[in-house]
Amino acid sequence: MVSLLDVQKQAASLTFEEKEGLLAFLIHELPHHPLGPDDDEVIRREEEMNTGAVDLLSHEEFLKQVGRS
């Protein structure tokens, strides 16, 4: 059986696109993987942004608020 350390070493040598594919595969292998928003939620949130019902943040403001500026 391959060890986790071996898998990590092999993953480190993958291209960016291969890492994205591996990540997607692993997330979908989780028993309760996050599904993300459905179409109705995306439409609702887009309407909230377009009507000004919510305050928008720039990417820079978001990073600052999560402590990654």
PDB file of N, CA, C, O and CB in Angstrom:
ATOM      1  N   MET A   1       0.839  -1.179   0.000  1.00  0.00           N
ATOM      2  CA  MET A   1       0.000   0.000   0.000  1.00  0.00           C
ATOM      3  C   MET A   1       0.886   1.244   0.000  1.00  0.00           C
ATOM      4  O   MET A   1       1.921   1.276   0.666  1.00  0.00           O
ATOM      5  CB  MET A   1      -0.956  -0.003   1.217  1.00  0.00           C
ATOM      6  N   VAL A   2       0.481   2.253  -0.738  1.00  0.00           N
ATOM      7  CA  VAL A   2       1.221   3.496  -0.834  1.00  0.00           C
ATOM      8  C   VAL A   2       0.926   4.353   0.398  1.00  0.00           C
ATOM      9  O   VAL A   2      -0.220   4.452   0.837  1.00  0.00           O
ATOM     10  CB  VAL A   2       0.861   4.255  -2.137  1.00  0.00           C
ATOM     11  N   SER A   3       1.963   4.966   0.945  1.00  0.00           N
ATOM     12  CA  SER A   3       1.770   5.813   2.134  1.00  0.00           C
ATOM     13  C   SER A   3       1.289   7.202   1.713  1.00  0.00           C
ATOM     14  O   SER A   3       1.445   7.614   0.564  1.00  0.00           O
ATOM     15  CB  SER A   3       3.090   5.923   2.955  1.00  0.00           C
ATOM     16  N   LEU A   4       0.711   7.896   2.662  1.00  0.00           N
ATOM     17  CA  LEU A   4       0.245   9.256   2.412  1.00  0.00           C
ATOM     18  C   LEU A   4       1.414  10.145   2.007  1.00  0.00           C
ATOM     19  O   LEU A   4       1.263  10.994   1.129  1.00  0.00           O
ATOM     20  CB  LEU A   4      -0.461   9.829   3.658  1.00  0.00           C
ATOM     21  N   LEU A   5       2.562   9.968   2.623  1.00  0.00           N
ATOM     22  CA  LEU A   5       3.740  10.762   2.289  1.00  0.00           C
ATOM     23  C   LEU A   5       4.145  10.550   0.829  1.00  0.00           C
ATOM     24  O   LEU A   5       4.530  11.501   0.149  1.00  0.00           O
ATOM     25  CB  LEU A   5       4.907  10.405   3.222  1.00  0.00           C
ATOM     26  N   ASP A   6       4.061   9.308   0.346  1.00  0.00           N
ATOM     27  CA  ASP A   6       4.372   9.024  -1.059  1.00  0.00           C
ATOM     28  C   ASP A   6       3.392   9.730  -1.991  1.00  0.00           C
ATOM     29  O   ASP A   6       3.789  10.294  -3.011  1.00  0.00           O
ATOM     30  CB  ASP A   6       4.346   7.509  -1.320  1.00  0.00           C
ATOM     31  N   VAL A   7       2.123   9.695  -1.637  1.00  0.00           N
ATOM     32  CA  VAL A   7       1.097  10.359  -2.450  1.00  0.00           C
ATOM     33  C   VAL A   7       1.341  11.858  -2.478  1.00  0.00           C
ATOM     34  O   VAL A   7       1.229  12.489  -3.529  1.00  0.00           O
ATOM     35  CB  VAL A   7      -0.316  10.059  -1.908  1.00  0.00           C
ATOM     36  N   GLN A   8       1.675  12.432  -1.321  1.00  0.00           N
ATOM     37  CA  GLN A   8       1.945  13.869  -1.251  1.00  0.00           C
ATOM     38  C   GLN A   8       3.138  14.250  -2.112  1.00  0.00           C
ATOM     39  O   GLN A   8       3.108  15.273  -2.796  1.00  0.00           O
ATOM     40  CB  GLN A   8       2.189  14.295   0.193  1.00  0.00           C
ATOM     41  N   LYS A   9       4.184  13.441  -2.087  1.00  0.00           N
ATOM     42  CA  LYS A   9       5.364  13.713  -2.912  1.00  0.00           C
ATOM     43  C   LYS A   9       5.007  13.650  -4.398  1.00  0.00           C
ATOM     44  O   LYS A   9       5.441  14.499  -5.177  1.00  0.00           O
ATOM     45  CB  LYS A   9       6.492  12.707  -2.591  1.00  0.00           C
ATOM     46  N   GLN A  10       4.226  12.660  -4.788  1.00  0.00           N
ATOM     47  CA  GLN A  10       3.818  12.540  -6.188  1.00  0.00           C
ATOM     48  C   GLN A  10       2.928  13.714  -6.585  1.00  0.00           C
ATOM     49  O   GLN A  10       3.064  14.252  -7.684  1.00  0.00           O
ATOM     50  CB  GLN A  10       3.083  11.205  -6.427  1.00  0.00           C
ATOM     51  N   ALA A  11       2.019  14.113  -5.700  1.00  0.00           N
ATOM     52  CA  ALA A  11       1.110  15.224  -5.998  1.00  0.00           C
ATOM     53  C   ALA A  11       1.885  16.523  -6.174  1.00  0.00           C
ATOM     54  O   ALA A  11       1.501  17.364  -6.986  1.00  0.00           O
ATOM     55  CB  ALA A  11       0.062  15.380  -4.883  1.00  0.00           C
ATOM     56  N   ALA A  12       2.959  16.698  -5.432  1.00  0.00           N
ATOM     57  CA  ALA A  12       3.751  17.922  -5.526  1.00  0.00           C
ATOM     58  C   ALA A  12       4.382  18.089  -6.906  1.00  0.00           C
ATOM     59  O   ALA A  12       4.689  19.209  -7.317  1.00  0.00           O
ATOM     60  CB  ALA A  12       4.836  17.925  -4.459  1.00  0.00           C
ATOM     61  N   SER A  13       4.575  16.993  -7.615  1.00  0.00           N
ATOM     62  CA  SER A  13       5.213  17.074  -8.933  1.00  0.00           C
ATOM     63  C   SER A  13       4.214  17.238 -10.079  1.00  0.00           C
ATOM     64  O   SER A  13       4.616  17.333 -11.239  1.00  0.00           O
ATOM     65  CB  SER A  13       6.043  15.837  -9.171  1.00  0.00           C
ATOM     66  N   LEU A  14       2.930  17.271  -9.769  1.00  0.00           N
ATOM     67  CA  LEU A  14       1.906  17.422 -10.805  1.00  0.00           C
ATOM     68  C   LEU A  14       1.860  18.845 -11.329  1.00  0.00           C
ATOM     69  O   LEU A  14       2.291  19.781 -10.656  1.00  0.00           O
ATOM     70  CB  LEU A  14       0.536  17.024 -10.266  1.00  0.00           C
ATOM     71  N   THR A  15       1.332  18.999 -12.542  1.00  0.00           N
ATOM     72  CA  THR A  15       1.111  20.338 -13.084  1.00  0.00           C
ATOM     73  C   THR A  15      -0.068  20.970 -12.352  1.00  0.00           C
ATOM     74  O   THR A  15      -0.804  20.290 -11.639  1.00  0.00           O
ATOM     75  CB  THR A  15       0.852  20.291 -14.625  1.00  0.00           C
ATOM     76  N   PHE A  16      -0.236  22.261 -12.533  1.00  0.00           N
ATOM     77  CA  PHE A  16      -1.352  22.963 -11.902  1.00  0.00           C
ATOM     78  C   PHE A  16      -2.684  22.331 -12.300  1.00  0.00           C
ATOM     79  O   PHE A  16      -3.545  22.103 -11.450  1.00  0.00           O
ATOM     80  CB  PHE A  16      -1.335  24.452 -12.285  1.00  0.00           C
ATOM     81  N   GLU A  17      -2.850  22.052 -13.580  1.00  0.00           N
ATOM     82  CA  GLU A  17      -4.102  21.473 -14.067  1.00  0.00           C
ATOM     83  C   GLU A  17      -4.330  20.080 -13.477  1.00  0.00           C
ATOM     84  O   GLU A  17      -5.460  19.726 -13.142  1.00  0.00           O
ATOM     85  CB  GLU A  17      -4.095  21.402 -15.603  1.00  0.00           C
ATOM     86  N   GLU A  18      -3.276  19.303 -13.351  1.00  0.00           N
ATOM     87  CA  GLU A  18      -3.410  17.967 -12.760  1.00  0.00           C
ATOM     88  C   GLU A  18      -3.775  18.068 -11.280  1.00  0.00           C
ATOM     89  O   GLU A  18      -4.561  17.269 -10.772  1.00  0.00           O
ATOM     90  CB  GLU A  18      -2.103  17.163 -12.933  1.00  0.00           C
ATOM     91  N   LYS A  19      -3.201  19.051 -10.595  1.00  0.00           N
ATOM     92  CA  LYS A  19      -3.545  19.255  -9.179  1.00  0.00           C
ATOM     93  C   LYS A  19      -5.007  19.651  -9.030  1.00  0.00           C
ATOM     94  O   LYS A  19      -5.682  19.197  -8.106  1.00  0.00           O
ATOM     95  CB  LYS A  19      -2.641  20.333  -8.551  1.00  0.00           C
ATOM     96  N   GLU A  20      -5.506  20.502  -9.943  1.00  0.00           N
ATOM     97  CA  GLU A  20      -6.930  20.869  -9.908  1.00  0.00           C
ATOM     98  C   GLU A  20      -7.808  19.640 -10.090  1.00  0.00           C
ATOM     99  O   GLU A  20      -8.801  19.470  -9.383  1.00  0.00           O
ATOM    100  CB  GLU A  20      -7.251  21.912 -10.996  1.00  0.00           C
ATOM    101  N   GLY A  21      -7.444  18.789 -11.032  1.00  0.00           N
ATOM    102  CA  GLY A  21      -8.212  17.568 -11.263  1.00  0.00           C
ATOM    103  C   GLY A  21      -8.173  16.642 -10.074  1.00  0.00           C
ATOM    104  O   GLY A  21      -9.191  16.053  -9.712  1.00  0.00           O
ATOM    105  N   LEU A  22      -7.012  16.505  -9.460  1.00  0.00           N
ATOM    106  CA  LEU A  22      -6.884  15.661  -8.271  1.00  0.00           C
ATOM    107  C   LEU A  22      -7.714  16.211  -7.127  1.00  0.00           C
ATOM    108  O   LEU A  22      -8.383  15.462  -6.416  1.00  0.00           O
ATOM    109  CB  LEU A  22      -5.418  15.544  -7.848  1.00  0.00           C
ATOM    110  N   LEU A  23      -7.666  17.518  -6.953  1.00  0.00           N
ATOM    111  CA  LEU A  23      -8.445  18.158  -5.892  1.00  0.00           C
ATOM    112  C   LEU A  23      -9.941  17.912  -6.085  1.00  0.00           C
ATOM    113  O   LEU A  23     -10.643  17.550  -5.141  1.00  0.00           O
ATOM    114  CB  LEU A  23      -8.159  19.665  -5.855  1.00  0.00           C
ATOM    115  N   ALA A  24     -10.421  18.111  -7.310  1.00  0.00           N
ATOM    116  CA  ALA A  24     -11.848  17.879  -7.592  1.00  0.00           C
ATOM    117  C   ALA A  24     -12.218  16.430  -7.306  1.00  0.00           C
ATOM    118  O   ALA A  24     -13.267  16.156  -6.723  1.00  0.00           O
ATOM    119  CB  ALA A  24     -12.181  18.232  -9.062  1.00  0.00           C
ATOM    120  N   PHE A  25     -11.360  15.510  -7.714  1.00  0.00           N
ATOM    121  CA  PHE A  25     -11.610  14.082  -7.463  1.00  0.00           C
ATOM    122  C   PHE A  25     -11.698  13.809  -5.963  1.00  0.00           C
ATOM    123  O   PHE A  25     -12.628  13.145  -5.504  1.00  0.00           O
ATOM    124  CB  PHE A  25     -10.496  13.213  -8.098  1.00  0.00           C
ATOM    125  N   LEU A  26     -10.731  14.321  -5.202  1.00  0.00           N
ATOM    126  CA  LEU A  26     -10.713  14.057  -3.768  1.00  0.00           C
ATOM    127  C   LEU A  26     -11.917  14.657  -3.055  1.00  0.00           C
ATOM    128  O   LEU A  26     -12.487  14.033  -2.161  1.00  0.00           O
ATOM    129  CB  LEU A  26      -9.442  14.597  -3.160  1.00  0.00           C
ATOM    130  N   ILE A  27     -12.302  15.860  -3.447  1.00  0.00           N
ATOM    131  CA  ILE A  27     -13.472  16.490  -2.823  1.00  0.00           C
ATOM    132  C   ILE A  27     -14.723  15.651  -3.077  1.00  0.00           C
ATOM    133  O   ILE A  27     -15.537  15.456  -2.174  1.00  0.00           O
ATOM    134  CB  ILE A  27     -13.672  17.929  -3.364  1.00  0.00           C
ATOM    135  N   HIS A  28     -14.872  15.159  -4.300  1.00  0.00           N
ATOM    136  CA  HIS A  28     -16.063  14.367  -4.619  1.00  0.00           C
ATOM    137  C   HIS A  28     -16.024  12.981  -3.989  1.00  0.00           C
ATOM    138  O   HIS A  28     -17.053  12.309  -3.913  1.00  0.00           O
ATOM    139  CB  HIS A  28     -16.211  14.237  -6.119  1.00  0.00           C
ATOM    140  N   GLU A  29     -14.860  12.548  -3.541  1.00  0.00           N
ATOM    141  CA  GLU A  29     -14.749  11.269  -2.848  1.00  0.00           C
ATOM    142  C   GLU A  29     -15.147  11.366  -1.382  1.00  0.00           C
ATOM    143  O   GLU A  29     -15.407  10.347  -0.742  1.00  0.00           O
ATOM    144  CB  GLU A  29     -13.338  10.745  -2.956  1.00  0.00           C
ATOM    145  N   LEU A  30     -15.197  12.591  -0.839  1.00  0.00           N
ATOM    146  CA  LEU A  30     -15.602  12.756   0.553  1.00  0.00           C
ATOM    147  C   LEU A  30     -17.060  12.341   0.713  1.00  0.00           C
ATOM    148  O   LEU A  30     -17.870  12.577  -0.184  1.00  0.00           O
ATOM    149  CB  LEU A  30     -15.395  14.220   1.018  1.00  0.00           C
ATOM    150  N   PRO A  31     -17.405  11.724   1.845  1.00  0.00           N
ATOM    151  CA  PRO A  31     -18.780  11.253   2.019  1.00  0.00           C
ATOM    152  C   PRO A  31     -19.827  12.371   1.978  1.00  0.00           C
ATOM    153  O   PRO A  31     -20.946  12.155   1.513  1.00  0.00           O
ATOM    154  CB  PRO A  31     -18.894  10.522   3.323  1.00  0.00           C
ATOM    155  N   HIS A  32     -19.471  13.545   2.455  1.00  0.00           N
ATOM    156  CA  HIS A  32     -20.418  14.661   2.461  1.00  0.00           C
ATOM    157  C   HIS A  32     -19.746  15.869   1.829  1.00  0.00           C
ATOM    158  O   HIS A  32     -19.616  16.919   2.459  1.00  0.00           O
ATOM    159  CB  HIS A  32     -20.904  14.989   3.909  1.00  0.00           C
ATOM    160  N   HIS A  33     -19.319  15.715   0.578  1.00  0.00           N
ATOM    161  CA  HIS A  33     -18.592  16.802  -0.078  1.00  0.00           C
ATOM    162  C   HIS A  33     -19.507  17.995  -0.315  1.00  0.00           C
ATOM    163  O   HIS A  33     -20.709  17.845  -0.536  1.00  0.00           O
ATOM    164  CB  HIS A  33     -17.990  16.325  -1.407  1.00  0.00           C
ATOM    165  N   PRO A  34     -18.913  19.184  -0.264  1.00  0.00           N
ATOM    166  CA  PRO A  34     -19.720  20.396  -0.496  1.00  0.00           C
ATOM    167  C   PRO A  34     -20.205  20.450  -1.931  1.00  0.00           C
ATOM    168  O   PRO A  34     -19.430  20.230  -2.861  1.00  0.00           O
ATOM    169  CB  PRO A  34     -18.911  21.665  -0.169  1.00  0.00           C
ATOM    170  N   LEU A  35     -21.468  20.737  -2.110  1.00  0.00           N
ATOM    171  CA  LEU A  35     -22.053  20.772  -3.444  1.00  0.00           C
ATOM    172  C   LEU A  35     -22.026  22.160  -4.059  1.00  0.00           C
ATOM    173  O   LEU A  35     -22.121  22.304  -5.278  1.00  0.00           O
ATOM    174  CB  LEU A  35     -23.465  20.272  -3.395  1.00  0.00           C
ATOM    175  N   GLY A  36     -21.898  23.177  -3.226  1.00  0.00           N
ATOM    176  CA  GLY A  36     -21.924  24.537  -3.736  1.00  0.00           C
ATOM    177  C   GLY A  36     -23.348  25.015  -3.909  1.00  0.00           C
ATOM    178  O   GLY A  36     -24.295  24.267  -3.667  1.00  0.00           O
ATOM    179  N   PRO A  37     -23.503  26.250  -4.326  1.00  0.00           N
ATOM    180  CA  PRO A  37     -24.850  26.819  -4.457  1.00  0.00           C
ATOM    181  C   PRO A  37     -25.579  26.251  -5.671  1.00  0.00           C
ATOM    182  O   PRO A  37     -24.961  25.912  -6.680  1.00  0.00           O
ATOM    183  CB  PRO A  37     -24.775  28.348  -4.564  1.00  0.00           C
ATOM    184  N   ASP A  38     -26.904  26.152  -5.557  1.00  0.00           N
ATOM    185  CA  ASP A  38     -27.684  25.721  -6.712  1.00  0.00           C
ATOM    186  C   ASP A  38     -28.010  26.942  -7.571  1.00  0.00           C
ATOM    187  O   ASP A  38     -27.724  28.072  -7.176  1.00  0.00           O
ATOM    188  CB  ASP A  38     -28.989  24.988  -6.268  1.00  0.00           C
ATOM    189  N   ASP A  39     -28.599  26.723  -8.727  1.00  0.00           N
ATOM    190  CA  ASP A  39     -28.881  27.813  -9.659  1.00  0.00           C
ATOM    191  C   ASP A  39     -29.775  28.883  -9.045  1.00  0.00           C
ATOM    192  O   ASP A  39     -29.564  30.073  -9.283  1.00  0.00           O
ATOM    193  CB  ASP A  39     -29.528  27.268 -10.914  1.00  0.00           C
ATOM    194  N   ASP A  40     -30.771  28.480  -8.257  1.00  0.00           N
ATOM    195  CA  ASP A  40     -31.673  29.451  -7.634  1.00  0.00           C
ATOM    196  C   ASP A  40     -30.922  30.384  -6.694  1.00  0.00           C
ATOM    197  O   ASP A  40     -31.189  31.586  -6.658  1.00  0.00           O
ATOM    198  CB  ASP A  40     -32.784  28.732  -6.874  1.00  0.00           C
ATOM    199  N   GLU A  41     -29.982  29.827  -5.932  1.00  0.00           N
ATOM    200  CA  GLU A  41     -29.218  30.667  -5.011  1.00  0.00           C
ATOM    201  C   GLU A  41     -28.313  31.630  -5.778  1.00  0.00           C
ATOM    202  O   GLU A  41     -28.170  32.787  -5.382  1.00  0.00           O
ATOM    203  CB  GLU A  41     -28.381  29.795  -4.059  1.00  0.00           C
ATOM    204  N   VAL A  42     -27.716  31.179  -6.844  1.00  0.00           N
ATOM    205  CA  VAL A  42     -26.857  32.054  -7.655  1.00  0.00           C
ATOM    206  C   VAL A  42     -27.674  33.209  -8.223  1.00  0.00           C
ATOM    207  O   VAL A  42     -27.233  34.357  -8.191  1.00  0.00           O
ATOM    208  CB  VAL A  42     -26.183  31.257  -8.803  1.00  0.00           C
ATOM    209  N   ILE A  43     -28.849  32.912  -8.738  1.00  0.00           N
ATOM    210  CA  ILE A  43     -29.722  33.950  -9.303  1.00  0.00           C
ATOM    211  C   ILE A  43     -30.140  34.941  -8.221  1.00  0.00           C
ATOM    212  O   ILE A  43     -30.125  36.151  -8.444  1.00  0.00           O
ATOM    213  CB  ILE A  43     -30.973  33.316  -9.957  1.00  0.00           C
ATOM    214  N   ARG A  44     -30.514  34.425  -7.047  1.00  0.00           N
ATOM    215  CA  ARG A  44     -30.933  35.288  -5.932  1.00  0.00           C
ATOM    216  C   ARG A  44     -29.800  36.209  -5.518  1.00  0.00           C
ATOM    217  O   ARG A  44     -30.015  37.405  -5.319  1.00  0.00           O
ATOM    218  CB  ARG A  44     -31.393  34.443  -4.728  1.00  0.00           C
ATOM    219  N   ARG A  45     -28.602  35.670  -5.387  1.00  0.00           N
ATOM    220  CA  ARG A  45     -27.465  36.488  -4.960  1.00  0.00           C
ATOM    221  C   ARG A  45     -27.085  37.517  -6.021  1.00  0.00           C
ATOM    222  O   ARG A  45     -26.696  38.638  -5.694  1.00  0.00           O
ATOM    223  CB  ARG A  45     -26.263  35.599  -4.643  1.00  0.00           C
ATOM    224  N   GLU A  46     -27.197  37.138  -7.279  1.00  0.00           N
ATOM    225  CA  GLU A  46     -26.911  38.084  -8.353  1.00  0.00           C
ATOM    226  C   GLU A  46     -27.907  39.243  -8.325  1.00  0.00           C
ATOM    227  O   GLU A  46     -27.527  40.398  -8.519  1.00  0.00           O
ATOM    228  CB  GLU A  46     -26.952  37.376  -9.721  1.00  0.00           C
ATOM    229  N   GLU A  47     -29.187  38.932  -8.081  1.00  0.00           N
ATOM    230  CA  GLU A  47     -30.204  39.981  -7.975  1.00  0.00           C
ATOM    231  C   GLU A  47     -29.913  40.904  -6.796  1.00  0.00           C
ATOM    232  O   GLU A  47     -30.079  42.119  -6.898  1.00  0.00           O
ATOM    233  CB  GLU A  47     -31.603  39.361  -7.826  1.00  0.00           C
ATOM    234  N   GLU A  48     -29.475  40.320  -5.670  1.00  0.00           N
ATOM    235  CA  GLU A  48     -29.133  41.136  -4.501  1.00  0.00           C
ATOM    236  C   GLU A  48     -27.997  42.106  -4.828  1.00  0.00           C
ATOM    237  O   GLU A  48     -28.017  43.259  -4.398  1.00  0.00           O
ATOM    238  CB  GLU A  48     -28.737  40.237  -3.312  1.00  0.00           C
ATOM    239  N   MET A  49     -27.026  41.643  -5.575  1.00  0.00           N
ATOM    240  CA  MET A  49     -25.909  42.520  -5.949  1.00  0.00           C
ATOM    241  C   MET A  49     -26.364  43.599  -6.915  1.00  0.00           C
ATOM    242  O   MET A  49     -25.985  44.762  -6.774  1.00  0.00           O
ATOM    243  CB  MET A  49     -24.768  41.707  -6.574  1.00  0.00           C
ATOM    244  N   ASN A  50     -27.177  43.221  -7.899  1.00  0.00           N
ATOM    245  CA  ASN A  50     -27.611  44.174  -8.921  1.00  0.00           C
ATOM    246  C   ASN A  50     -28.552  45.244  -8.379  1.00  0.00           C
ATOM    247  O   ASN A  50     -28.564  46.369  -8.880  1.00  0.00           O
ATOM    248  CB  ASN A  50     -28.288  43.439 -10.047  1.00  0.00           C
ATOM    249  N   THR A  51     -29.337  44.907  -7.362  1.00  0.00           N
ATOM    250  CA  THR A  51     -30.286  45.872  -6.805  1.00  0.00           C
ATOM    251  C   THR A  51     -29.687  46.692  -5.667  1.00  0.00           C
ATOM    252  O   THR A  51     -30.317  47.635  -5.189  1.00  0.00           O
ATOM    253  CB  THR A  51     -31.523  45.153  -6.314  1.00  0.00           C
ATOM    254  N   GLY A  52     -28.485  46.346  -5.230  1.00  0.00           N
ATOM    255  CA  GLY A  52     -27.863  47.065  -4.125  1.00  0.00           C
ATOM    256  C   GLY A  52     -28.355  46.625  -2.760  1.00  0.00           C
ATOM    257  O   GLY A  52     -28.116  47.308  -1.764  1.00  0.00           O
ATOM    258  N   ALA A  53     -29.040  45.490  -2.703  1.00  0.00           N
ATOM    259  CA  ALA A  53     -29.563  44.993  -1.432  1.00  0.00           C
ATOM    260  C   ALA A  53     -28.449  44.535  -0.494  1.00  0.00           C
ATOM    261  O   ALA A  53     -28.665  44.410   0.711  1.00  0.00           O
ATOM    262  CB  ALA A  53     -30.532  43.846  -1.679  1.00  0.00           C
ATOM    263  N   VAL A  54     -27.275  44.288  -1.033  1.00  0.00           N
ATOM    264  CA  VAL A  54     -26.130  43.871  -0.215  1.00  0.00           C
ATOM    265  C   VAL A  54     -24.954  44.793  -0.511  1.00  0.00           C
ATOM    266  O   VAL A  54     -24.844  45.357  -1.599  1.00  0.00           O
ATOM    267  CB  VAL A  54     -25.748  42.378  -0.492  1.00  0.00           C
ATOM    268  N   ASP A  55     -24.083  44.932   0.476  1.00  0.00           N
ATOM    269  CA  ASP A  55     -22.867  45.724   0.292  1.00  0.00           C
ATOM    270  C   ASP A  55     -21.798  44.827  -0.324  1.00  0.00           C
ATOM    271  O   ASP A  55     -21.523  43.735   0.173  1.00  0.00           O
ATOM    272  CB  ASP A  55     -22.373  46.338   1.650  1.00  0.00           C
ATOM    273  N   LEU A  56     -21.202  45.304  -1.412  1.00  0.00           N
ATOM    274  CA  LEU A  56     -20.173  44.527  -2.085  1.00  0.00           C
ATOM    275  C   LEU A  56     -18.796  44.867  -1.530  1.00  0.00           C
ATOM    276  O   LEU A  56     -18.556  45.986  -1.076  1.00  0.00           O
ATOM    277  CB  LEU A  56     -20.215  44.775  -3.597  1.00  0.00           C
ATOM    278  N   LEU A  57     -17.894  43.890  -1.572  1.00  0.00           N
ATOM    279  CA  LEU A  57     -16.519  44.071  -1.158  1.00  0.00           C
ATOM    280  C   LEU A  57     -15.607  43.873  -2.354  1.00  0.00           C
ATOM    281  O   LEU A  57     -15.852  43.014  -3.201  1.00  0.00           O
ATOM    282  CB  LEU A  57     -16.152  43.100  -0.021  1.00  0.00           C
ATOM    283  N   SER A  58     -14.563  44.667  -2.419  1.00  0.00           N
ATOM    284  CA  SER A  58     -13.543  44.400  -3.429  1.00  0.00           C
ATOM    285  C   SER A  58     -12.725  43.204  -2.950  1.00  0.00           C
ATOM    286  O   SER A  58     -12.793  42.821  -1.782  1.00  0.00           O
ATOM    287  CB  SER A  58     -12.628  45.661  -3.679  1.00  0.00           C
ATOM    288  N   HIS A  59     -11.962  42.629  -3.853  1.00  0.00           N
ATOM    289  CA  HIS A  59     -11.115  41.498  -3.483  1.00  0.00           C
ATOM    290  C   HIS A  59     -10.135  41.920  -2.389  1.00  0.00           C
ATOM    291  O   HIS A  59      -9.882  41.168  -1.448  1.00  0.00           O
ATOM    292  CB  HIS A  59     -10.352  40.957  -4.717  1.00  0.00           C
ATOM    293  N   GLU A  60      -9.589  43.126  -2.522  1.00  0.00           N
ATOM    294  CA  GLU A  60      -8.650  43.645  -1.531  1.00  0.00           C
ATOM    295  C   GLU A  60      -9.320  43.783  -0.161  1.00  0.00           C
ATOM    296  O   GLU A  60      -8.723  43.428   0.855  1.00  0.00           O
ATOM    297  CB  GLU A  60      -8.089  45.002  -1.986  1.00  0.00           C
ATOM    298  N   GLU A  61     -10.549  44.294  -0.128  1.00  0.00           N
ATOM    299  CA  GLU A  61     -11.273  44.445   1.133  1.00  0.00           C
ATOM    300  C   GLU A  61     -11.553  43.076   1.757  1.00  0.00           C
ATOM    301  O   GLU A  61     -11.432  42.905   2.970  1.00  0.00           O
ATOM    302  CB  GLU A  61     -12.593  45.212   0.911  1.00  0.00           C
ATOM    303  N   PHE A  62     -11.923  42.112   0.927  1.00  0.00           N
ATOM    304  CA  PHE A  62     -12.188  40.765   1.428  1.00  0.00           C
ATOM    305  C   PHE A  62     -10.939  40.185   2.078  1.00  0.00           C
ATOM    306  O   PHE A  62     -11.005  39.662   3.190  1.00  0.00           O
ATOM    307  CB  PHE A  62     -12.674  39.849   0.292  1.00  0.00           C
ATOM    308  N   LEU A  63      -9.791  40.274   1.388  1.00  0.00           N
ATOM    309  CA  LEU A  63      -8.557  39.740   1.937  1.00  0.00           C
ATOM    310  C   LEU A  63      -8.197  40.416   3.252  1.00  0.00           C
ATOM    311  O   LEU A  63      -7.723  39.764   4.182  1.00  0.00           O
ATOM    312  CB  LEU A  63      -7.425  39.901   0.939  1.00  0.00           C
ATOM    313  N   LYS A  64      -8.422  41.726   3.328  1.00  0.00           N
ATOM    314  CA  LYS A  64      -8.140  42.455   4.551  1.00  0.00           C
ATOM    315  C   LYS A  64      -9.013  41.937   5.703  1.00  0.00           C
ATOM    316  O   LYS A  64      -8.533  41.759   6.822  1.00  0.00           O
ATOM    317  CB  LYS A  64      -8.366  43.959   4.337  1.00  0.00           C
ATOM    318  N   GLN A  65     -10.295  41.698   5.415  1.00  0.00           N
ATOM    319  CA  GLN A  65     -11.217  41.264   6.464  1.00  0.00           C
ATOM    320  C   GLN A  65     -10.937  39.843   6.943  1.00  0.00           C
ATOM    321  O   GLN A  65     -11.233  39.517   8.093  1.00  0.00           O
ATOM    322  CB  GLN A  65     -12.638  41.356   5.966  1.00  0.00           C
ATOM    323  N   VAL A  66     -10.378  38.998   6.093  1.00  0.00           N
ATOM    324  CA  VAL A  66     -10.058  37.640   6.522  1.00  0.00           C
ATOM    325  C   VAL A  66      -8.606  37.525   6.977  1.00  0.00           C
ATOM    326  O   VAL A  66      -8.103  36.426   7.209  1.00  0.00           O
ATOM    327  CB  VAL A  66     -10.330  36.653   5.390  1.00  0.00           C
ATOM    328  N   GLY A  67      -7.935  38.680   7.103  1.00  0.00           N
ATOM    329  CA  GLY A  67      -6.591  38.701   7.643  1.00  0.00           C
ATOM    330  C   GLY A  67      -5.514  38.226   6.699  1.00  0.00           C
ATOM    331  O   GLY A  67      -4.491  37.702   7.139  1.00  0.00           O
ATOM    332  N   ARG A  68      -5.727  38.403   5.395  1.00  0.00           N
ATOM    333  CA  ARG A  68      -4.731  37.944   4.425  1.00  0.00           C
ATOM    334  C   ARG A  68      -4.256  39.063   3.524  1.00  0.00           C
ATOM    335  O   ARG A  68      -3.932  38.838   2.358  1.00  0.00           O
ATOM    336  CB  ARG A  68      -5.295  36.824   3.584  1.00  0.00           C
ATOM    337  N   SER A  69      -4.215  40.262   4.062  1.00  0.00           N
ATOM    338  CA  SER A  69      -3.807  41.411   3.244  1.00  0.00           C
ATOM    339  C   SER A  69      -2.317  41.495   3.079  1.00  0.00           C
ATOM    340  O   SER A  69      -1.820  42.407   2.418  1.00  0.00           O
ATOM    341  CB  SER A  69      -4.309  42.690   3.846  1.00  0.00           C
TER     342      SER A  69
END
